[in-house]
């Protein structure tokens, strides 16, 4: 956690920093969810996300971060 905080502390300063860095959390946790649960529906249930919200995140990250959906 501390390493991530220090990294972000150095990077922050722009207007869209939250949105620009959200992938640092979203992508690894979604990838882990796929490995563990093998299903978008099960991931959305376990993470407490609406399945449409999860699907949108997957589509947003699919090409840039090679996220499988």
CHARMM internal coordinates of N, CA and C (Angstrom, degrees):
IC EDIT
DIST 1 N 1 CA 1.4423
DIST 1 CA 1 C 1.5193
ANGL 1 N 1 CA 1 C 110.44
DIST 1 C 2 N 1.3025
ANGL 1 CA 1 C 2 N 116.02
DIHE 1 N 1 CA 1 C 2 N -43.61
DIST 2 N 2 CA 1.4601
ANGL 1 C 2 N 2 CA 119.58
DIHE 1 CA 1 C 2 N 2 CA -176.92
DIST 2 CA 2 C 1.5318
ANGL 2 N 2 CA 2 C 110.72
DIHE 1 C 2 N 2 CA 2 C -64.72
DIST 2 C 3 N 1.3236
ANGL 2 CA 2 C 3 N 117.02
DIHE 2 N 2 CA 2 C 3 N -39.17
DIST 3 N 3 CA 1.4672
ANGL 2 C 3 N 3 CA 120.11
DIHE 2 CA 2 C 3 N 3 CA 178.12
DIST 3 CA 3 C 1.5246
ANGL 3 N 3 CA 3 C 109.89
DIHE 2 C 3 N 3 CA 3 C -60.76
DIST 3 C 4 N 1.3190
ANGL 3 CA 3 C 4 N 116.59
DIHE 3 N 3 CA 3 C 4 N -43.97
DIST 4 N 4 CA 1.4634
ANGL 3 C 4 N 4 CA 120.83
DIHE 3 CA 3 C 4 N 4 CA 179.09
DIST 4 CA 4 C 1.5268
ANGL 4 N 4 CA 4 C 110.70
DIHE 3 C 4 N 4 CA 4 C -64.32
DIST 4 C 5 N 1.3207
ANGL 4 CA 4 C 5 N 117.13
DIHE 4 N 4 CA 4 C 5 N -42.47
DIST 5 N 5 CA 1.4631
ANGL 4 C 5 N 5 CA 120.02
DIHE 4 CA 4 C 5 N 5 CA 178.41
DIST 5 CA 5 C 1.5217
ANGL 5 N 5 CA 5 C 111.72
DIHE 4 C 5 N 5 CA 5 C -60.41
DIST 5 C 6 N 1.3206
ANGL 5 CA 5 C 6 N 116.64
DIHE 5 N 5 CA 5 C 6 N -43.95
DIST 6 N 6 CA 1.4615
ANGL 5 C 6 N 6 CA 120.56
DIHE 5 CA 5 C 6 N 6 CA 179.69
DIST 6 CA 6 C 1.5250
ANGL 6 N 6 CA 6 C 110.93
DIHE 5 C 6 N 6 CA 6 C -65.04
DIST 6 C 7 N 1.3245
ANGL 6 CA 6 C 7 N 116.85
DIHE 6 N 6 CA 6 C 7 N -42.11
DIST 7 N 7 CA 1.4618
ANGL 6 C 7 N 7 CA 121.38
DIHE 6 CA 6 C 7 N 7 CA 177.65
DIST 7 CA 7 C 1.5246
ANGL 7 N 7 CA 7 C 110.33
DIHE 6 C 7 N 7 CA 7 C -59.04
DIST 7 C 8 N 1.3319
ANGL 7 CA 7 C 8 N 116.45
DIHE 7 N 7 CA 7 C 8 N -49.14
DIST 8 N 8 CA 1.4657
ANGL 7 C 8 N 8 CA 120.55
DIHE 7 CA 7 C 8 N 8 CA -178.61
DIST 8 CA 8 C 1.5243
ANGL 8 N 8 CA 8 C 112.10
DIHE 7 C 8 N 8 CA 8 C -67.49
DIST 8 C 9 N 1.3172
ANGL 8 CA 8 C 9 N 116.48
DIHE 8 N 8 CA 8 C 9 N -36.89
DIST 9 N 9 CA 1.4597
ANGL 8 C 9 N 9 CA 120.40
DIHE 8 CA 8 C 9 N 9 CA 178.68
DIST 9 CA 9 C 1.5333
ANGL 9 N 9 CA 9 C 110.63
DIHE 8 C 9 N 9 CA 9 C -57.01
DIST 9 C 10 N 1.3239
ANGL 9 CA 9 C 10 N 115.72
DIHE 9 N 9 CA 9 C 10 N -41.46
DIST 10 N 10 CA 1.4656
ANGL 9 C 10 N 10 CA 120.73
DIHE 9 CA 9 C 10 N 10 CA -179.98
DIST 10 CA 10 C 1.5256
ANGL 10 N 10 CA 10 C 111.81
DIHE 9 C 10 N 10 CA 10 C -72.15
DIST 10 C 11 N 1.3313
ANGL 10 CA 10 C 11 N 117.09
DIHE 10 N 10 CA 10 C 11 N -30.93
DIST 11 N 11 CA 1.4632
ANGL 10 C 11 N 11 CA 122.28
DIHE 10 CA 10 C 11 N 11 CA -176.08
DIST 11 CA 11 C 1.5236
ANGL 11 N 11 CA 11 C 113.90
DIHE 10 C 11 N 11 CA 11 C -84.78
DIST 11 C 12 N 1.3122
ANGL 11 CA 11 C 12 N 117.57
DIHE 11 N 11 CA 11 C 12 N -28.50
DIST 12 N 12 CA 1.4575
ANGL 11 C 12 N 12 CA 120.70
DIHE 11 CA 11 C 12 N 12 CA -171.94
DIST 12 CA 12 C 1.5162
ANGL 12 N 12 CA 12 C 112.06
DIHE 11 C 12 N 12 CA 12 C -70.63
DIST 12 C 13 N 1.3297
ANGL 12 CA 12 C 13 N 114.50
DIHE 12 N 12 CA 12 C 13 N 148.33
DIST 13 N 13 CA 1.4488
ANGL 12 C 13 N 13 CA 119.44
DIHE 12 CA 12 C 13 N 13 CA 177.42
DIST 13 CA 13 C 1.5191
ANGL 13 N 13 CA 13 C 112.56
DIHE 12 C 13 N 13 CA 13 C 158.72
DIST 13 C 14 N 1.3201
ANGL 13 CA 13 C 14 N 117.06
DIHE 13 N 13 CA 13 C 14 N -15.14
DIST 14 N 14 CA 1.4564
ANGL 13 C 14 N 14 CA 120.79
DIHE 13 CA 13 C 14 N 14 CA -179.24
DIST 14 CA 14 C 1.5123
ANGL 14 N 14 CA 14 C 112.53
DIHE 13 C 14 N 14 CA 14 C -96.26
DIST 14 C 15 N 1.2906
ANGL 14 CA 14 C 15 N 114.94
DIHE 14 N 14 CA 14 C 15 N 173.03
DIST 15 N 15 CA 1.4554
ANGL 14 C 15 N 15 CA 121.21
DIHE 14 CA 14 C 15 N 15 CA -175.98
DIST 15 CA 15 C 1.5359
ANGL 15 N 15 CA 15 C 113.67
DIHE 14 C 15 N 15 CA 15 C -72.72
DIST 15 C 16 N 1.3162
ANGL 15 CA 15 C 16 N 117.84
DIHE 15 N 15 CA 15 C 16 N -32.66
DIST 16 N 16 CA 1.4618
ANGL 15 C 16 N 16 CA 121.49
DIHE 15 CA 15 C 16 N 16 CA -176.31
DIST 16 CA 16 C 1.5191
ANGL 16 N 16 CA 16 C 112.56
DIHE 15 C 16 N 16 CA 16 C -108.80
DIST 16 C 17 N 1.3032
ANGL 16 CA 16 C 17 N 118.15
DIHE 16 N 16 CA 16 C 17 N 28.42
DIST 17 N 17 CA 1.4598
ANGL 16 C 17 N 17 CA 121.46
DIHE 16 CA 16 C 17 N 17 CA -174.30
DIST 17 CA 17 C 1.5254
ANGL 17 N 17 CA 17 C 113.69
DIHE 16 C 17 N 17 CA 17 C -59.77
DIST 17 C 18 N 1.3083
ANGL 17 CA 17 C 18 N 117.94
DIHE 17 N 17 CA 17 C 18 N -38.43
DIST 18 N 18 CA 1.4655
ANGL 17 C 18 N 18 CA 119.85
DIHE 17 CA 17 C 18 N 18 CA 179.83
DIST 18 CA 18 C 1.5292
ANGL 18 N 18 CA 18 C 109.48
DIHE 17 C 18 N 18 CA 18 C -61.00
DIST 18 C 19 N 1.3072
ANGL 18 CA 18 C 19 N 115.92
DIHE 18 N 18 CA 18 C 19 N -52.32
DIST 19 N 19 CA 1.4638
ANGL 18 C 19 N 19 CA 121.02
DIHE 18 CA 18 C 19 N 19 CA -177.96
DIST 19 CA 19 C 1.5292
ANGL 19 N 19 CA 19 C 111.42
DIHE 18 C 19 N 19 CA 19 C -65.63
DIST 19 C 20 N 1.3344
ANGL 19 CA 19 C 20 N 116.81
DIHE 19 N 19 CA 19 C 20 N -37.65
DIST 20 N 20 CA 1.4633
ANGL 19 C 20 N 20 CA 120.77
DIHE 19 CA 19 C 20 N 20 CA -177.86
DIST 20 CA 20 C 1.5297
ANGL 20 N 20 CA 20 C 112.76
DIHE 19 C 20 N 20 CA 20 C -70.23
DIST 20 C 21 N 1.3224
ANGL 20 CA 20 C 21 N 118.17
DIHE 20 N 20 CA 20 C 21 N -23.33
DIST 21 N 21 CA 1.4671
ANGL 20 C 21 N 21 CA 121.02
DIHE 20 CA 20 C 21 N 21 CA -176.74
DIST 21 CA 21 C 1.5217
ANGL 21 N 21 CA 21 C 114.12
DIHE 20 C 21 N 21 CA 21 C -111.31
DIST 21 C 22 N 1.3019
ANGL 21 CA 21 C 22 N 117.70
DIHE 21 N 21 CA 21 C 22 N 0.88
DIST 22 N 22 CA 1.4635
ANGL 21 C 22 N 22 CA 121.13
DIHE 21 CA 21 C 22 N 22 CA -178.36
DIST 22 CA 22 C 1.5331
ANGL 22 N 22 CA 22 C 111.99
DIHE 21 C 22 N 22 CA 22 C -61.51
DIST 22 C 23 N 1.3284
ANGL 22 CA 22 C 23 N 117.18
DIHE 22 N 22 CA 22 C 23 N -28.76
DIST 23 N 23 CA 1.4684
ANGL 22 C 23 N 23 CA 120.85
DIHE 22 CA 22 C 23 N 23 CA 179.90
DIST 23 CA 23 C 1.5274
ANGL 23 N 23 CA 23 C 111.85
DIHE 22 C 23 N 23 CA 23 C -61.30
DIST 23 C 24 N 1.3290
ANGL 23 CA 23 C 24 N 118.11
DIHE 23 N 23 CA 23 C 24 N -24.64
DIST 24 N 24 CA 1.4623
ANGL 23 C 24 N 24 CA 121.35
DIHE 23 CA 23 C 24 N 24 CA -179.98
DIST 24 CA 24 C 1.5275
ANGL 24 N 24 CA 24 C 111.63
DIHE 23 C 24 N 24 CA 24 C -62.49
DIST 24 C 25 N 1.3062
ANGL 24 CA 24 C 25 N 116.77
DIHE 24 N 24 CA 24 C 25 N -25.81
DIST 25 N 25 CA 1.4592
ANGL 24 C 25 N 25 CA 122.13
DIHE 24 CA 24 C 25 N 25 CA 177.15
DIST 25 CA 25 C 1.5264
ANGL 25 N 25 CA 25 C 110.75
DIHE 24 C 25 N 25 CA 25 C -99.86
DIST 25 C 26 N 1.3317
ANGL 25 CA 25 C 26 N 115.65
DIHE 25 N 25 CA 25 C 26 N -47.72
DIST 26 N 26 CA 1.4668
ANGL 25 C 26 N 26 CA 120.57
DIHE 25 CA 25 C 26 N 26 CA -173.26
DIST 26 CA 26 C 1.5270
ANGL 26 N 26 CA 26 C 113.75
DIHE 25 C 26 N 26 CA 26 C -61.53
DIST 26 C 27 N 1.3137
ANGL 26 CA 26 C 27 N 117.33
DIHE 26 N 26 CA 26 C 27 N -49.78
DIST 27 N 27 CA 1.4678
ANGL 26 C 27 N 27 CA 120.65
DIHE 26 CA 26 C 27 N 27 CA -173.43
DIST 27 CA 27 C 1.5306
ANGL 27 N 27 CA 27 C 111.93
DIHE 26 C 27 N 27 CA 27 C -61.35
DIST 27 C 28 N 1.3479
ANGL 27 CA 27 C 28 N 119.22
DIHE 27 N 27 CA 27 C 28 N -51.46
DIST 28 N 28 CA 1.4709
ANGL 27 C 28 N 28 CA 117.49
DIHE 27 CA 27 C 28 N 28 CA -179.45
DIST 28 CA 28 C 1.5297
ANGL 28 N 28 CA 28 C 113.76
DIHE 27 C 28 N 28 CA 28 C -62.77
DIST 28 C 29 N 1.3256
ANGL 28 CA 28 C 29 N 117.61
DIHE 28 N 28 CA 28 C 29 N -36.90
DIST 29 N 29 CA 1.4665
ANGL 28 C 29 N 29 CA 118.35
DIHE 28 CA 28 C 29 N 29 CA -177.85
DIST 29 CA 29 C 1.5360
ANGL 29 N 29 CA 29 C 110.80
DIHE 28 C 29 N 29 CA 29 C -73.15
DIST 29 C 30 N 1.3262
ANGL 29 CA 29 C 30 N 117.73
DIHE 29 N 29 CA 29 C 30 N -34.70
DIST 30 N 30 CA 1.4658
ANGL 29 C 30 N 30 CA 119.48
DIHE 29 CA 29 C 30 N 30 CA 176.74
DIST 30 CA 30 C 1.5255
ANGL 30 N 30 CA 30 C 110.37
DIHE 29 C 30 N 30 CA 30 C -68.99
DIST 30 C 31 N 1.3318
ANGL 30 CA 30 C 31 N 117.38
DIHE 30 N 30 CA 30 C 31 N -42.52
DIST 31 N 31 CA 1.4719
ANGL 30 C 31 N 31 CA 120.27
DIHE 30 CA 30 C 31 N 31 CA 176.46
DIST 31 CA 31 C 1.5273
ANGL 31 N 31 CA 31 C 110.89
DIHE 30 C 31 N 31 CA 31 C -58.64
DIST 31 C 32 N 1.3234
ANGL 31 CA 31 C 32 N 116.36
DIHE 31 N 31 CA 31 C 32 N -44.77
DIST 32 N 32 CA 1.4698
ANGL 31 C 32 N 32 CA 120.53
DIHE 31 CA 31 C 32 N 32 CA 178.53
DIST 32 CA 32 C 1.5192
ANGL 32 N 32 CA 32 C 110.92
DIHE 31 C 32 N 32 CA 32 C -62.63
DIST 32 C 33 N 1.3192
ANGL 32 CA 32 C 33 N 116.24
DIHE 32 N 32 CA 32 C 33 N -39.64
DIST 33 N 33 CA 1.4647
ANGL 32 C 33 N 33 CA 120.66
DIHE 32 CA 32 C 33 N 33 CA 177.65
DIST 33 CA 33 C 1.5135
ANGL 33 N 33 CA 33 C 111.85
DIHE 32 C 33 N 33 CA 33 C -60.61
DIST 33 C 34 N 1.3341
ANGL 33 CA 33 C 34 N 116.98
DIHE 33 N 33 CA 33 C 34 N -42.38
DIST 34 N 34 CA 1.4643
ANGL 33 C 34 N 34 CA 119.92
DIHE 33 CA 33 C 34 N 34 CA 177.63
DIST 34 CA 34 C 1.5196
ANGL 34 N 34 CA 34 C 111.51
DIHE 33 C 34 N 34 CA 34 C -63.63
DIST 34 C 35 N 1.3202
ANGL 34 CA 34 C 35 N 116.61
DIHE 34 N 34 CA 34 C 35 N -40.83
DIST 35 N 35 CA 1.4666
ANGL 34 C 35 N 35 CA 119.47
DIHE 34 CA 34 C 35 N 35 CA 179.17
DIST 35 CA 35 C 1.5234
ANGL 35 N 35 CA 35 C 111.56
DIHE 34 C 35 N 35 CA 35 C -63.15
DIST 35 C 36 N 1.3220
ANGL 35 CA 35 C 36 N 115.64
DIHE 35 N 35 CA 35 C 36 N -38.45
DIST 36 N 36 CA 1.4635
ANGL 35 C 36 N 36 CA 119.53
DIHE 35 CA 35 C 36 N 36 CA -175.39
DIST 36 CA 36 C 1.5216
ANGL 36 N 36 CA 36 C 113.30
DIHE 35 C 36 N 36 CA 36 C -85.14
DIST 36 C 37 N 1.3371
ANGL 36 CA 36 C 37 N 117.78
DIHE 36 N 36 CA 36 C 37 N -41.50
DIST 37 N 37 CA 1.4685
ANGL 36 C 37 N 37 CA 120.69
DIHE 36 CA 36 C 37 N 37 CA -170.77
DIST 37 CA 37 C 1.5276
ANGL 37 N 37 CA 37 C 114.59
DIHE 36 C 37 N 37 CA 37 C -109.23
DIST 37 C 38 N 1.3483
ANGL 37 CA 37 C 38 N 118.74
DIHE 37 N 37 CA 37 C 38 N -16.09
DIST 38 N 38 CA 1.4691
ANGL 37 C 38 N 38 CA 123.32
DIHE 37 CA 37 C 38 N 38 CA 175.14
DIST 38 CA 38 C 1.5238
ANGL 38 N 38 CA 38 C 115.74
DIHE 37 C 38 N 38 CA 38 C 57.49
DIST 38 C 39 N 1.3051
ANGL 38 CA 38 C 39 N 118.99
DIHE 38 N 38 CA 38 C 39 N 19.09
DIST 39 N 39 CA 1.4598
ANGL 38 C 39 N 39 CA 119.87
DIHE 38 CA 38 C 39 N 39 CA -176.04
DIST 39 CA 39 C 1.5351
ANGL 39 N 39 CA 39 C 110.04
DIHE 38 C 39 N 39 CA 39 C -157.65
DIST 39 C 40 N 1.3330
ANGL 39 CA 39 C 40 N 115.61
DIHE 39 N 39 CA 39 C 40 N 132.70
DIST 40 N 40 CA 1.4661
ANGL 39 C 40 N 40 CA 118.91
DIHE 39 CA 39 C 40 N 40 CA 177.11
DIST 40 CA 40 C 1.5288
ANGL 40 N 40 CA 40 C 111.42
DIHE 39 C 40 N 40 CA 40 C -61.08
DIST 40 C 41 N 1.3167
ANGL 40 CA 40 C 41 N 116.28
DIHE 40 N 40 CA 40 C 41 N -39.69
DIST 41 N 41 CA 1.4604
ANGL 40 C 41 N 41 CA 119.90
DIHE 40 CA 40 C 41 N 41 CA -179.73
DIST 41 CA 41 C 1.5273
ANGL 41 N 41 CA 41 C 111.05
DIHE 40 C 41 N 41 CA 41 C -62.70
DIST 41 C 42 N 1.3246
ANGL 41 CA 41 C 42 N 117.01
DIHE 41 N 41 CA 41 C 42 N -45.72
DIST 42 N 42 CA 1.4711
ANGL 41 C 42 N 42 CA 120.26
DIHE 41 CA 41 C 42 N 42 CA 179.36
DIST 42 CA 42 C 1.5243
ANGL 42 N 42 CA 42 C 111.36
DIHE 41 C 42 N 42 CA 42 C -66.14
DIST 42 C 43 N 1.3452
ANGL 42 CA 42 C 43 N 117.09
DIHE 42 N 42 CA 42 C 43 N -38.85
DIST 43 N 43 CA 1.4681
ANGL 42 C 43 N 43 CA 119.84
DIHE 42 CA 42 C 43 N 43 CA 177.48
DIST 43 CA 43 C 1.5211
ANGL 43 N 43 CA 43 C 109.71
DIHE 42 C 43 N 43 CA 43 C -61.46
DIST 43 C 44 N 1.3202
ANGL 43 CA 43 C 44 N 117.33
DIHE 43 N 43 CA 43 C 44 N -47.13
DIST 44 N 44 CA 1.4652
ANGL 43 C 44 N 44 CA 120.21
DIHE 43 CA 43 C 44 N 44 CA -178.39
DIST 44 CA 44 C 1.5286
ANGL 44 N 44 CA 44 C 111.08
DIHE 43 C 44 N 44 CA 44 C -61.78
DIST 44 C 45 N 1.3308
ANGL 44 CA 44 C 45 N 117.13
DIHE 44 N 44 CA 44 C 45 N -38.16
DIST 45 N 45 CA 1.4641
ANGL 44 C 45 N 45 CA 120.42
DIHE 44 CA 44 C 45 N 45 CA 177.42
DIST 45 CA 45 C 1.5238
ANGL 45 N 45 CA 45 C 111.38
DIHE 44 C 45 N 45 CA 45 C -66.20
DIST 45 C 46 N 1.3272
ANGL 45 CA 45 C 46 N 117.28
DIHE 45 N 45 CA 45 C 46 N -45.63
DIST 46 N 46 CA 1.4728
ANGL 45 C 46 N 46 CA 121.76
DIHE 45 CA 45 C 46 N 46 CA -177.43
DIST 46 CA 46 C 1.5234
ANGL 46 N 46 CA 46 C 111.71
DIHE 45 C 46 N 46 CA 46 C -69.05
DIST 46 C 47 N 1.3483
ANGL 46 CA 46 C 47 N 117.54
DIHE 46 N 46 CA 46 C 47 N -35.92
DIST 47 N 47 CA 1.4569
ANGL 46 C 47 N 47 CA 121.30
DIHE 46 CA 46 C 47 N 47 CA -178.33
DIST 47 CA 47 C 1.5272
ANGL 47 N 47 CA 47 C 112.75
DIHE 46 C 47 N 47 CA 47 C -85.76
DIST 47 C 48 N 1.3342
ANGL 47 CA 47 C 48 N 116.67
DIHE 47 N 47 CA 47 C 48 N -10.80
DIST 48 N 48 CA 1.4633
ANGL 47 C 48 N 48 CA 120.08
DIHE 47 CA 47 C 48 N 48 CA -178.23
DIST 48 CA 48 C 1.5212
ANGL 48 N 48 CA 48 C 112.28
DIHE 47 C 48 N 48 CA 48 C 72.59
DIST 48 C 49 N 1.3350
ANGL 48 CA 48 C 49 N 115.71
DIHE 48 N 48 CA 48 C 49 N 30.43
DIST 49 N 49 CA 1.4635
ANGL 48 C 49 N 49 CA 121.66
DIHE 48 CA 48 C 49 N 49 CA 178.18
DIST 49 CA 49 C 1.5187
ANGL 49 N 49 CA 49 C 109.54
DIHE 48 C 49 N 49 CA 49 C -106.64
DIST 49 C 50 N 1.3075
ANGL 49 CA 49 C 50 N 115.86
DIHE 49 N 49 CA 49 C 50 N 148.30
DIST 50 N 50 CA 1.4471
ANGL 49 C 50 N 50 CA 119.92
DIHE 49 CA 49 C 50 N 50 CA 170.49
DIST 50 CA 50 C 1.5235
ANGL 50 N 50 CA 50 C 107.34
DIHE 49 C 50 N 50 CA 50 C -65.29
DIST 50 C 51 N 1.3163
ANGL 50 CA 50 C 51 N 117.93
DIHE 50 N 50 CA 50 C 51 N 140.31
DIST 51 N 51 CA 1.4656
ANGL 50 C 51 N 51 CA 119.98
DIHE 50 CA 50 C 51 N 51 CA -175.79
DIST 51 CA 51 C 1.5299
ANGL 51 N 51 CA 51 C 111.84
DIHE 50 C 51 N 51 CA 51 C -63.69
DIST 51 C 52 N 1.3293
ANGL 51 CA 51 C 52 N 117.21
DIHE 51 N 51 CA 51 C 52 N -30.49
DIST 52 N 52 CA 1.4706
ANGL 51 C 52 N 52 CA 120.14
DIHE 51 CA 51 C 52 N 52 CA 177.37
DIST 52 CA 52 C 1.5341
ANGL 52 N 52 CA 52 C 111.06
DIHE 51 C 52 N 52 CA 52 C -69.86
DIST 52 C 53 N 1.3276
ANGL 52 CA 52 C 53 N 116.90
DIHE 52 N 52 CA 52 C 53 N -35.79
DIST 53 N 53 CA 1.4687
ANGL 52 C 53 N 53 CA 121.04
DIHE 52 CA 52 C 53 N 53 CA 176.71
DIST 53 CA 53 C 1.5261
ANGL 53 N 53 CA 53 C 109.82
DIHE 52 C 53 N 53 CA 53 C -64.88
DIST 53 C 54 N 1.3307
ANGL 53 CA 53 C 54 N 116.47
DIHE 53 N 53 CA 53 C 54 N -44.74
DIST 54 N 54 CA 1.4642
ANGL 53 C 54 N 54 CA 120.59
DIHE 53 CA 53 C 54 N 54 CA 177.96
DIST 54 CA 54 C 1.5252
ANGL 54 N 54 CA 54 C 110.17
DIHE 53 C 54 N 54 CA 54 C -62.27
DIST 54 C 55 N 1.3042
ANGL 54 CA 54 C 55 N 117.41
DIHE 54 N 54 CA 54 C 55 N -44.46
DIST 55 N 55 CA 1.4666
ANGL 54 C 55 N 55 CA 121.43
DIHE 54 CA 54 C 55 N 55 CA -179.78
DIST 55 CA 55 C 1.5257
ANGL 55 N 55 CA 55 C 110.80
DIHE 54 C 55 N 55 CA 55 C -60.85
DIST 55 C 56 N 1.3332
ANGL 55 CA 55 C 56 N 117.14
DIHE 55 N 55 CA 55 C 56 N -41.07
DIST 56 N 56 CA 1.4625
ANGL 55 C 56 N 56 CA 120.88
DIHE 55 CA 55 C 56 N 56 CA 178.52
DIST 56 CA 56 C 1.5273
ANGL 56 N 56 CA 56 C 110.51
DIHE 55 C 56 N 56 CA 56 C -63.33
DIST 56 C 57 N 1.3316
ANGL 56 CA 56 C 57 N 116.78
DIHE 56 N 56 CA 56 C 57 N -42.91
DIST 57 N 57 CA 1.4647
ANGL 56 C 57 N 57 CA 120.50
DIHE 56 CA 56 C 57 N 57 CA 178.18
DIST 57 CA 57 C 1.5238
ANGL 57 N 57 CA 57 C 110.66
DIHE 56 C 57 N 57 CA 57 C -61.37
DIST 57 C 58 N 1.3198
ANGL 57 CA 57 C 58 N 116.84
DIHE 57 N 57 CA 57 C 58 N -43.17
DIST 58 N 58 CA 1.4617
ANGL 57 C 58 N 58 CA 121.20
DIHE 57 CA 57 C 58 N 58 CA 180.00
DIST 58 CA 58 C 1.5272
ANGL 58 N 58 CA 58 C 109.96
DIHE 57 C 58 N 58 CA 58 C -61.98
DIST 58 C 59 N 1.3217
ANGL 58 CA 58 C 59 N 116.98
DIHE 58 N 58 CA 58 C 59 N -45.54
DIST 59 N 59 CA 1.4630
ANGL 58 C 59 N 59 CA 120.40
DIHE 58 CA 58 C 59 N 59 CA 179.81
DIST 59 CA 59 C 1.5286
ANGL 59 N 59 CA 59 C 111.58
DIHE 58 C 59 N 59 CA 59 C -64.97
DIST 59 C 60 N 1.3385
ANGL 59 CA 59 C 60 N 117.37
DIHE 59 N 59 CA 59 C 60 N -37.76
DIST 60 N 60 CA 1.4627
ANGL 59 C 60 N 60 CA 121.23
DIHE 59 CA 59 C 60 N 60 CA 178.92
DIST 60 CA 60 C 1.5250
ANGL 60 N 60 CA 60 C 111.95
DIHE 59 C 60 N 60 CA 60 C -63.99
DIST 60 C 61 N 1.3269
ANGL 60 CA 60 C 61 N 116.78
DIHE 60 N 60 CA 60 C 61 N -37.78
DIST 61 N 61 CA 1.4578
ANGL 60 C 61 N 61 CA 121.48
DIHE 60 CA 60 C 61 N 61 CA -174.95
DIST 61 CA 61 C 1.5279
ANGL 61 N 61 CA 61 C 113.62
DIHE 60 C 61 N 61 CA 61 C -95.82
DIST 61 C 62 N 1.3075
ANGL 61 CA 61 C 62 N 117.34
DIHE 61 N 61 CA 61 C 62 N -8.47
DIST 62 N 62 CA 1.4647
ANGL 61 C 62 N 62 CA 121.92
DIHE 61 CA 61 C 62 N 62 CA -170.19
DIST 62 CA 62 C 1.5300
ANGL 62 N 62 CA 62 C 113.26
DIHE 61 C 62 N 62 CA 62 C -55.18
DIST 62 C 63 N 1.3051
ANGL 62 CA 62 C 63 N 118.22
DIHE 62 N 62 CA 62 C 63 N -52.43
DIST 63 N 63 CA 1.4635
ANGL 62 C 63 N 63 CA 121.16
DIHE 62 CA 62 C 63 N 63 CA -175.36
DIST 63 CA 63 C 1.5182
ANGL 63 N 63 CA 63 C 112.18
DIHE 62 C 63 N 63 CA 63 C -79.85
DIST 63 C 64 N 1.3219
ANGL 63 CA 63 C 64 N 117.04
DIHE 63 N 63 CA 63 C 64 N -45.08
DIST 64 N 64 CA 1.4725
ANGL 63 C 64 N 64 CA 120.33
DIHE 63 CA 63 C 64 N 64 CA -176.09
DIST 64 CA 64 C 1.5129
ANGL 64 N 64 CA 64 C 112.93
DIHE 63 C 64 N 64 CA 64 C -65.43
DIST 64 C 65 N 1.3371
ANGL 64 CA 64 C 65 N 117.45
DIHE 64 N 64 CA 64 C 65 N -39.25
DIST 65 N 65 CA 1.4582
ANGL 64 C 65 N 65 CA 120.80
DIHE 64 CA 64 C 65 N 65 CA -173.55
DIST 65 CA 65 C 1.5155
ANGL 65 N 65 CA 65 C 113.49
DIHE 64 C 65 N 65 CA 65 C -118.11
DIST 65 C 66 N 1.3385
ANGL 65 CA 65 C 66 N 115.33
DIHE 65 N 65 CA 65 C 66 N 14.58
DIST 66 N 66 CA 1.4691
ANGL 65 C 66 N 66 CA 122.06
DIHE 65 CA 65 C 66 N 66 CA 177.31
DIST 66 CA 66 C 1.5247
ANGL 66 N 66 CA 66 C 112.14
DIHE 65 C 66 N 66 CA 66 C 52.74
DIST 66 C 67 N 1.3085
ANGL 66 CA 66 C 67 N 114.79
DIHE 66 N 66 CA 66 C 67 N 43.91
DIST 67 N 67 CA 1.4518
ANGL 66 C 67 N 67 CA 121.40
DIHE 66 CA 66 C 67 N 67 CA 178.43
DIST 67 CA 67 C 1.5089
ANGL 67 N 67 CA 67 C 108.76
DIHE 66 C 67 N 67 CA 67 C -84.25
DIST 67 C 68 N 1.3068
ANGL 67 CA 67 C 68 N 117.33
DIHE 67 N 67 CA 67 C 68 N 124.88
DIST 68 N 68 CA 1.4643
ANGL 67 C 68 N 68 CA 122.51
DIHE 67 CA 67 C 68 N 68 CA 179.79
DIST 68 CA 68 C 1.5217
ANGL 68 N 68 CA 68 C 109.73
DIHE 67 C 68 N 68 CA 68 C -77.92
DIST 68 C 69 N 1.2883
ANGL 68 CA 68 C 69 N 117.12
DIHE 68 N 68 CA 68 C 69 N 146.50
DIST 69 N 69 CA 1.4549
ANGL 68 C 69 N 69 CA 120.02
DIHE 68 CA 68 C 69 N 69 CA 178.63
DIST 69 CA 69 C 1.4378
ANGL 69 N 69 CA 69 C 109.49
DIHE 68 C 69 N 69 CA 69 C -138.83
END
COOR INIT
IC SEED 1 N 1 CA 1 C
IC BUILD
